[in-house]
């Protein structure tokens, strides 16, 4: 029984790690862009509040485009991809 629980725990961790790796983008580049472009309007609490409106990866991508539009910043497709990867790995953990 203990071996089964240990194996199940290991598979769960590996599965989550594999999914994060499967998401395209460069999280380090996303963090760098986030820290320079996004933090001028808000802090990290927007991602951790209980009433957040983002519920999936598509919603996160849409929000990145909306933020760019509202702040008059043009984000390339690669920048949005990098931001989504960083934010998902750091805060959201969507599958």
ABEGO torsion letter per residue (X at the ends): XAAAAAAAAAAAAAAAAAAAAABBEBAAAAAAAAAAAAAAABBAAAAABAABABABAAAAAAAAAAAAAAAGBBBBAAAAAAAAAAAAAAAAGBX
